[in-house]
Amino acid sequence: MKWTEYNNYFEEILQNTNPKAPYDNPDFLDYTKMNQTRSKRWIKHGEILVSIQETMKQIKNPQKWILITEPWCGDAAHSVPFIHLISELSEYVNLEIQLRDDDSEIEKYLTRGGKSIPILVIRNDNGKDLAVWGPRPADCQVIFNQLKADGAEFGETKIALQNWYNQDAGVSLQEELNEKIKITL
């Protein structure tokens, strides 16, 4: 699906009086509402680094970016908008969004055996994977791993990661993606 379809999917979930699983669970529905708000905020106020703007200008061959995600994913709410904005910087990039739980390629891109998202796969026009990023920026992953090792409650983890994403404002993601994109040139 394209960016517009993904946003429409968010709306369908939130406006449906009888949503399908997992959105029939009030927690998942609340995550989705919050994530839509966060996503819209980053689209409106997220700043794209000059360095990645310059790198995107260097793409001269078609690339297909496969973004595996879900509206309920908190990490995705902070990463997916930036990936979309960055993809728009090159006429050679075609962004396709796959829903992890609906016929995606997630099984090829497991994180330590799990279906962690978001995952971005950058391919050439022959379908060869050039780079893979995800599910979260490295510094954020360190915090997540430590909280998990410490046995932190889900709520504590969620707040800590949310605070990290807000303070970072998409900078780490963009720096990491910039390096990934450079290797595709």
N, C-alpha and C positions, 0 to 999 in steps of 0.2 A: 504494500500500500504506500501511497505517497503521503507527504506531510499533511495535506488538507484532509485526506481520508482518516489519518490517525487522529487528528483533532476532532473530526466528526464522530469518530468512535468514542472518544472521551465523552462528548455531549450525549450520545445515545445511551451510554452507560448511566450517566447522571440523571437523565430525564426519564429513564425507563422505570415505571412503577413496579415492575416485576423483573428485575435484572437477572441474567443467567449467572451461574457460578463462575468465579468466586465472588462476584459482586452482589450476590444475594446475602452475603455475610456483611453485617453492618460495619465491621472493622475495615474490610476491603473497600467498601463503598466510601468510607471516610478517608482512607488513604488516597483513593482516586480523586475525591474532591480537593483535598489538600494539594495533591500532585498537579492537578490542572491549574490551580492558582499559582503554584511555584513555577510551573512551566511557562505560563503566560507572563509572569514577572520577568523571567530570564529573557524571553523573547523581546520584551519591551525595554528592559534596562540592562541586559547583559552587554558587556563591552568586548568586542573581538580585538585581540592583540594584533598590533601592526606586524609582528613577526609571522604570524600564521596567515595574515592577509597577503604578505609578500610570497610566502611559500605556495599558497593556492594559485597565485598568478603564474607560477612556474609549471603547473600541470598542463601538458600539451597533448596528452593522449587520454582517450576515454577511460574512465574508472567507474565501477559500480560499487557503491557503498551499501552494504547490507547492515542494517541496524536492527538487532534483535532486542526487543523490549516488551513491556506491558505497562498499561496505565497505572496499575497498583504499585509499581516499584518506586520507592523513595529515591534511590540512587538515580534512576532514569529521569526523574523530575528535574534534576540538576544538571544532567549531562546531555540528554536528548535535545533540548532546545539549542544548546551551543553547537552540537554536531549538525543540526539542521542549518543554523545560521552560517556555519563554516562551509557546508556543502554548497550553499547558494553563491559562494564566492567564485566558483569556477563553472564555466559552461560545459566542461568536460566531465563533471561529476554528476552521476545519477544516483540519488539516494532512494533506497527501497527500505521500508520498515516492515519487519516481520514480527508478528506477535509470538512470543516464546511458546505460549500454550496452544497455539493453533498452527500446526503445520510449518514450523520454523526449522532452521538448520542448527538449532542449539546443540544437538547431540554431537556435532563436530567441534564444538567450541566450549567444552565443559571447563569449569574452573575448579581445580582440585576435586574433580568428579561430580561437581554440582552444576546446576543449570542457572548460575548466577548471571544477572543482567544489570545493565545493558552491555551488549557486546557489539562492537563495530568491526566489520570485516571489509577491507578495501581490496577490490579485485581489479585486474586489468580486463580489457574487452574480450579476452579469450577465456575468462572465468578462473584465472589463476589467482590464488590468494597472494597479495603483496604484503599485507600487514593486518594485524588483529589487535584491537584495544579493548580493555574492559576487565572487570565490570565497574571499577571505580578507580579514580586517580591513586597512584602509589602511596602517597602520604595518608590519604583517607583509608586505604587498605590496611596500613600499619595500625591505625587507631582501631579499626574494626577487629583485626586479628587480636590485638591486646585485650580489648573488651571481651571478646569471645573466650580467650584464654583465662581471663579473670572471672568468667561466669556471670557477666553482667546481664541484667534483665533486658528484655527487648526494648522497653520504654527508655531505659538509660542509654542503650546503644543508639536508638533512633534519635534521641536528643543530641547526643555527642556528634553524630554524623551530620545532622542538620546544622548544628553550630559550625562545624568545619566547613561545610559547603557554603554557608552564608559568608563566612570570613574569607574564604578562598575566592569567591565570586567567579568561578570558572577558569581561573588562571592556570592551575595545575593541569586540568584537563586539556586546555589549549596548548600548553607547553609540551605535554606528552603526545598529543595528536600531531603537533608540528613535527616532532621527530619521526613519528611513524610515516607521515605524509612525505617527508624528505626522502625516505628510503624507497618510496614508490616512483620517484622521478627518474 
